[in-house]
């Protein structure tokens, strides 16, 4: 059967059944890496969008296989894009992908089967929606959205156009992590009451605010896309005025909560076994220890209320020690023990006395990309380890935390302690606060003279994905888009 006919054979009812199976939690844990076909009719053409950072892993995988070929490189930086196209040509024995700077220049090419997206966050959902509307399957880096609403729209698009859309949370396909989570779900540490995500990752100052000139090789209007077209305010000697440091600017990024932290947020939610957003959220923190062009917090605590359990997240961008053996990882606190995951590849189970019970550690990026290809060929959603809806939920938990933070007011440490004392969660909120304040003091932050941004406790309805009692919070579930880069409204994808 010809490749494109083969990929389109699935009946609507089969796709709907697969979606229902995923919603029920019955998806298999790990799709197998199928044998690679040497037949040209079976080869899948891949367009990689955004190749300056994480996109390198994308083209590295797809250019190394016999059954896939990178046929397009898409990047708003012509210098970067052409250099990477030359590199890929060497990997593909002279087959050079076509370079274009605008994703729309590629989408009409019906020979493209797969689009992988590793752009800045503010472009993720819209590019994924456009690609699925154009008939492509999508591998979408985390977070899958810049705000809650557009993430749900990406899910709608995947279902409407019956496309495979994998979230780039690669731990979902790592054998060691799969086994760790299985052990937790099987009750090996009892009932998990708290999952604590950690992003203890030192981030230096990005330098003072400035108004740098944009390099002529970059199409800056296109780079801004759905975001406002504003002059850059940063010029880090390492990254320049455009690349990477967008993570710390609200128009484009979501801070380390949505950068590194989304991986651990996803693992925390997975371990808790919850398939919806929380009933309430609050957050506090600040950008502390230095003054620079960054806007997002480098110190942040987020608490999600799931009723009989809590998901707590801690971001520390200043120098810090690990907590219970993890720096970038997750702690699962159970009634009969605990688990520590200090990596992407697994973790360790402990009993109540702190004695090691079991250890799991195995994984590489290739598992997640291969799992995506398995689902692309099978057309079975349940083969995906990180379907777009999983990505939406975990990304949205990050966004909800940032909404509370951004709606907050300045409070002293003493005032914050009184606020925390009123919190009704399964987490020891007082201990979390005290550890956070001690961490800041260890980094020379004068807490007597420093106020923190303290967000309100916001009730949330996971069924409607809205705040029932806060118009300001609801307004932040989406954004004002810049034409023509507009994410469709609900029901309009």
C-alpha positions in Angstrom: 0.0 0.0 0.0 1.4 3.4 -0.9 2.6 5.4 2.1 0.1 8.2 2.2 -2.9 5.8 1.6 -1.5 3.5 4.3 -1.4 6.4 6.8 -5.0 7.5 6.1 -6.8 4.2 6.3 -8.0 4.5 9.9 -11.8 4.8 10.3 -13.2 7.6 12.5 -14.6 5.1 14.9 -11.3 3.4 15.5 -9.6 6.7 16.3 -12.4 7.7 18.7 -12.0 4.3 20.4 -8.3 5.0 20.8 -9.0 8.4 22.4 -11.5 6.8 24.8 -8.9 4.2 25.8 -6.3 6.9 26.6 -8.8 8.8 28.6 -9.6 5.7 30.7 -5.9 5.2 31.4 -5.7 1.9 29.5 -2.9 2.9 27.1 0.1 0.6 27.0 3.2 1.9 28.8 5.8 1.5 26.1 5.4 1.2 22.3 8.1 -0.9 20.8 10.6 0.5 18.3 9.5 -1.2 15.1 12.0 -2.6 12.6 13.1 0.1 10.1 11.8 -0.3 6.6 14.2 0.2 3.7 11.4 0.7 1.2 11.1 4.3 -0.2 7.3 3.9 -0.1 7.5 3.5 3.7 9.9 6.4 4.3 8.4 9.3 6.3 9.3 12.8 5.4 10.0 15.0 8.5 10.1 18.8 8.8 11.9 20.1 11.9 10.8 23.5 13.0 13.2 25.4 15.3 16.8 23.9 15.2 18.9 26.1 17.4 18.4 24.2 20.7 16.3 21.2 21.4 15.6 20.8 17.7 19.1 19.3 17.4 17.8 16.1 19.1 14.9 16.0 16.7 16.9 16.1 13.5 19.6 14.0 15.1 17.1 11.1 15.5 15.1 11.4 12.3 18.2 11.9 10.1 19.8 8.7 11.5 17.1 6.3 10.5 16.5 4.4 7.3 12.7 4.9 7.4 12.7 8.7 8.0 14.4 11.6 6.2 14.6 15.2 7.3 13.2 17.0 4.2 12.7 20.5 5.7 14.4 22.7 8.2 12.3 25.6 9.3 13.8 28.4 11.4 13.4 32.2 11.5 17.1 32.6 11.8 18.4 32.0 8.3 22.0 31.6 9.4 21.2 28.9 12.0 18.7 27.2 9.6 21.1 26.9 6.7 24.0 25.8 8.9 21.8 23.0 10.3 20.6 22.0 6.9 24.2 21.6 5.8 24.9 19.5 8.9 21.9 17.3 8.2 23.0 16.8 4.6 26.2 15.2 5.9 24.2 12.9 8.2 21.9 12.0 5.3 24.7 11.2 2.9 24.2 14.3 0.8 20.4 14.6 1.1 20.0 18.3 2.1 16.7 19.4 3.6 15.1 22.4 2.1 15.4 25.5 4.3 12.5 27.9 4.8 12.0 30.5 7.5 8.2 30.4 7.7 6.4 27.2 8.6 3.6 28.2 6.2 6.0 27.8 3.3 6.2 24.1 4.1 2.7 23.1 5.2 1.3 22.9 1.7 3.8 20.3 0.7 1.8 17.1 0.8 5.0 15.0 0.8 5.7 16.0 4.4 4.3 13.5 6.9 5.6 14.7 10.2 6.3 18.1 11.7 8.4 18.4 14.8 8.3 21.7 16.7 11.1 23.0 19.0 10.5 26.7 18.8 10.0 29.2 21.7 6.9 28.4 23.8 4.7 31.1 22.4 4.6 29.4 19.0 4.0 25.8 20.2 0.3 25.5 20.1 -0.4 27.5 16.9 2.2 25.7 14.9 0.9 22.4 16.1 -2.7 23.4 15.1 -1.6 24.6 11.7 0.4 21.4 11.0 -2.5 19.1 12.0 -4.9 21.2 9.9 -2.5 20.6 7.0 -2.7 16.9 7.5 0.6 16.3 9.4 1.4 14.3 12.5 3.2 16.3 15.1 5.9 15.9 17.7 5.6 19.0 20.0 8.1 20.0 22.5 7.1 21.0 26.1 5.3 22.9 27.2 2.8 22.3 24.5 1.3 25.8 25.1 2.0 29.3 26.3 -1.3 29.4 28.1 -4.1 27.1 29.2 -6.7 27.8 26.5 -4.4 27.3 23.5 -3.2 23.9 24.9 -6.8 22.7 24.9 -7.2 24.0 21.3 -4.3 21.8 20.3 -6.0 18.8 21.8 -9.2 19.7 19.9 -7.2 19.9 16.6 -5.6 16.5 17.2 -9.0 14.9 17.7 -10.8 16.8 14.9 -8.1 16.0 12.3 -7.3 12.5 13.7 -3.7 13.2 14.0 -1.0 11.7 16.2 0.5 14.4 18.4 3.2 13.5 20.9 4.4 15.8 23.7 8.1 16.0 24.2 8.2 14.7 27.8 10.6 11.9 27.1 10.5 10.4 30.5 7.1 8.9 29.6 8.9 6.5 27.3 12.0 5.7 29.5 11.8 2.1 30.7 13.2 2.9 34.2 10.7 5.7 34.7 7.8 3.6 33.5 8.7 0.9 36.0 9.1 3.4 38.8 5.7 4.9 38.2 4.1 1.4 37.9 5.5 0.4 41.3 4.1 3.6 42.8 0.7 3.0 41.2 0.8 -0.6 42.5 1.0 0.7 46.0 4.6 -0.1 46.8 4.9 3.1 48.9 1.3 3.1 50.0 -1.1 5.9 49.1 0.8 8.9 47.7 -0.5 12.0 49.4 2.1 14.5 48.0 4.1 14.6 44.8 6.8 17.3 44.9 8.5 18.5 41.7 11.9 20.1 42.0 13.6 22.4 39.6 16.8 23.3 41.6 18.8 24.6 38.6 21.1 27.5 39.1 20.4 30.3 36.6 22.7 33.4 36.5 21.6 36.9 35.7 20.9 37.5 32.0 22.3 41.1 32.3 20.6 44.5 32.5 17.7 45.7 30.4 18.8 47.1 27.1 17.5 47.8 23.6 19.8 45.8 21.3 19.7 45.6 17.6 18.3 42.4 16.1 20.7 40.5 13.8 19.8 40.9 10.2 19.6 37.1 9.7 16.6 36.9 12.0 13.0 37.6 10.8 12.0 39.2 14.1 8.4 39.8 13.2 8.0 36.1 12.4 9.9 35.2 15.6 7.4 37.2 17.7 4.5 35.6 15.8 1.5 35.4 18.2 3.2 37.6 20.8 3.3 41.4 20.7 5.8 42.9 18.3 8.1 44.6 20.9 11.7 45.5 20.9 14.0 43.0 22.7 15.0 44.1 26.2 17.9 41.7 26.7 21.3 41.0 25.2 23.1 38.3 27.1 26.6 37.9 25.7 26.1 34.1 25.5 22.7 34.1 23.8 22.3 37.5 22.2 19.1 39.6 22.0 16.7 36.8 20.8 17.7 33.2 21.6 17.2 31.2 24.8 16.6 34.1 27.3 13.1 34.5 26.0 12.3 31.8 28.7 12.4 34.6 31.3 10.2 37.1 29.5 6.4 36.6 30.0 5.5 37.4 26.4 7.3 34.3 25.1 8.2 32.0 28.1 6.8 30.7 31.3 9.9 30.8 33.5 11.7 27.7 34.7 8.3 26.3 35.8 7.4 25.9 32.1 11.0 25.4 30.9 12.7 22.7 32.9 9.9 22.3 35.4 7.3 21.0 33.0 9.2 17.7 32.9 9.0 17.2 36.6 5.4 18.6 36.8 4.4 15.9 34.3 6.1 13.2 36.3 4.5 14.5 39.5 1.1 14.4 38.0 1.7 10.9 36.5 2.8 9.5 39.8 -0.3 10.9 41.6 -2.4 9.2 38.9 -4.6 12.3 38.2 -5.9 12.9 34.7 -7.3 16.4 35.2 -6.3 19.8 36.5 -6.4 20.7 40.1 -9.3 22.1 42.2 -7.2 25.1 43.4 -3.8 26.7 43.1 -1.6 29.2 44.8 2.0 30.4 44.2 4.6 32.6 45.8 8.2 33.6 45.0 10.2 36.3 43.3 13.1 37.2 41.1 15.7 37.5 43.8 19.4 37.6 44.4 20.1 40.0 41.4 18.4 42.5 39.2 18.4 41.9 35.4 16.2 42.0 32.3 14.3 38.8 33.4 10.7 39.0 34.4 9.8 35.5 35.5 10.6 34.3 39.1 13.8 32.5 39.8 12.4 31.4 43.1 8.8 30.0 43.1 6.6 27.6 45.1 3.4 26.4 43.5 0.8 24.3 45.4 -2.0 22.4 43.5 -4.9 21.2 45.6 -6.3 17.8 44.5 -8.5 17.4 47.6 -7.0 14.3 49.3 -3.6 14.9 47.8 -1.3 17.7 46.7 1.1 18.5 43.9 3.8 20.9 45.1 6.4 22.4 42.9 9.6 24.3 43.9 11.8 26.4 41.6 15.2 27.5 42.8 17.4 29.4 40.4 20.0 30.4 43.0 22.6 28.0 44.2 21.1 25.3 46.4 21.7 21.8 47.8 19.7 18.9 46.7 16.6 17.8 48.6 16.3 14.2 49.5 18.9 13.3 46.9 17.2 15.2 44.0 18.0 18.5 42.4 15.9 18.3 39.2 13.5 15.6 40.0 10.4 14.5 41.9 9.7 13.2 45.4 6.6 11.0 46.0 5.5 10.9 49.6 3.4 7.8 50.4 1.8 6.4 53.5 4.2 3.4 53.6 7.4 5.0 52.2 8.6 7.4 49.6 10.2 7.5 46.2 12.9 9.8 44.8 13.3 10.4 41.1 16.5 12.4 40.5 16.6 12.0 36.7 14.6 11.5 33.5 15.3 7.7 33.7 13.8 6.3 36.9 14.3 6.5 40.7 14.5 4.7 44.0 11.8 3.4 46.3 12.4 3.6 50.1 10.4 2.2 53.0 9.3 4.4 56.0 12.7 3.9 57.7 14.6 5.2 54.6 15.8 1.8 53.6 16.2 1.4 49.8 13.7 -1.1 48.5 14.1 -1.0 44.7 15.9 1.1 42.1 15.2 1.7 38.4 17.3 3.6 35.9 17.1 3.2 32.1 16.3 5.5 29.3 17.3 7.6 26.3 15.6 10.1 24.0 15.4 7.5 21.3 12.6 5.7 23.1 10.2 8.6 23.0 10.9 9.5 19.3 10.5 5.8 18.4 7.3 5.6 20.4 6.0 8.5 18.3 6.9 6.7 15.1 5.1 3.5 16.3 1.9 5.5 16.8 2.3 7.3 13.4 2.5 4.0 11.6 -0.2 2.2 13.7 -2.6 5.1 13.7 -3.5 4.0 17.3 -3.6 6.8 19.8 -3.3 4.3 22.7 0.2 3.5 21.4 1.4 7.1 22.4 3.1 7.4 25.7 2.6 11.2 25.8 -0.4 12.2 23.8 -1.1 15.9 23.4 -3.8 15.8 26.2 -1.2 14.6 28.7 1.0 17.5 27.6 -1.8 19.9 27.9 -2.7 19.0 31.4 0.9 19.1 32.7 1.6 22.3 30.8 -1.6 23.9 32.2 -0.6 23.1 35.8 2.5 25.3 35.2 0.4 28.0 33.7 -2.1 28.0 36.6 0.8 28.4 39.0 2.1 31.4 37.1 -1.4 33.0 37.0 -1.6 32.9 40.8 1.9 34.3 41.0 1.3 37.1 38.6 -2.0 38.2 40.3 -0.2 38.3 43.6 0.8 41.2 45.9 4.0 42.0 47.8 4.3 40.5 51.3 7.0 40.3 53.9 8.2 36.8 55.0 6.1 37.2 58.2 3.0 38.1 56.2 3.6 35.2 53.9 4.0 32.8 56.9 0.5 33.9 58.1 -0.9 33.2 54.6 0.7 29.8 54.5 -0.7 28.9 57.9 -4.2 29.1 56.5 -3.5 26.7 53.6 -5.4 23.4 53.9 -3.4 20.9 51.9 -1.8 17.5 52.4 1.6 19.0 52.1 3.5 20.5 55.1 3.3 24.0 53.7 5.1 25.5 56.7 8.1 23.3 56.1 8.2 24.2 52.4 8.1 27.9 53.2 10.8 27.6 55.9 13.1 25.7 53.6 12.5 28.3 50.8 13.3 31.2 53.1 16.4 29.5 54.5 17.6 28.9 50.9 17.2 32.6 50.0 19.0 33.6 53.2 21.9 31.3 52.3 22.2 33.2 49.0 22.5 36.5 50.7 19.0 37.7 50.3 18.0 39.9 53.2 14.6 38.6 54.1 14.0 41.4 56.6 14.2 43.9 53.8 12.7 41.7 51.0 9.1 41.2 50.0 7.9 38.3 48.0 5.2 38.1 45.4 2.4 36.1 47.0 -0.5 35.0 44.8 -4.1 34.4 45.8 -5.5 30.9 46.5 -7.6 30.5 43.3 -10.4 27.9 43.1 -10.4 26.1 39.7 -13.0 24.0 37.9 -11.1 21.2 36.1 -14.3 20.2 34.1 -14.6 23.6 32.4 -10.9 24.6 32.9 -11.9 28.0 34.2 -11.7 29.9 37.5 -15.3 30.1 38.8 -14.7 33.2 40.9 -11.9 35.3 39.3 -12.4 37.3 36.2 -8.7 38.5 36.3 -7.5 34.9 36.4 -9.8 33.8 33.6 -8.5 36.6 31.4 -5.0 35.1 31.8 -6.1 31.7 30.6 -5.5 33.0 27.1 -3.9 36.1 25.5 -4.6 38.7 22.9 -3.1 37.4 19.7 -1.4 39.4 16.9 -2.9 38.9 13.5 -2.3 36.8 11.5 -0.9 34.5 14.2 -4.2 33.8 15.9 -5.0 30.6 17.8 -8.5 29.6 16.9 -11.3 29.9 19.5 -12.9 26.8 21.1 -14.8 24.8 18.5 -13.1 26.7 15.7 -10.0 24.7 15.1 
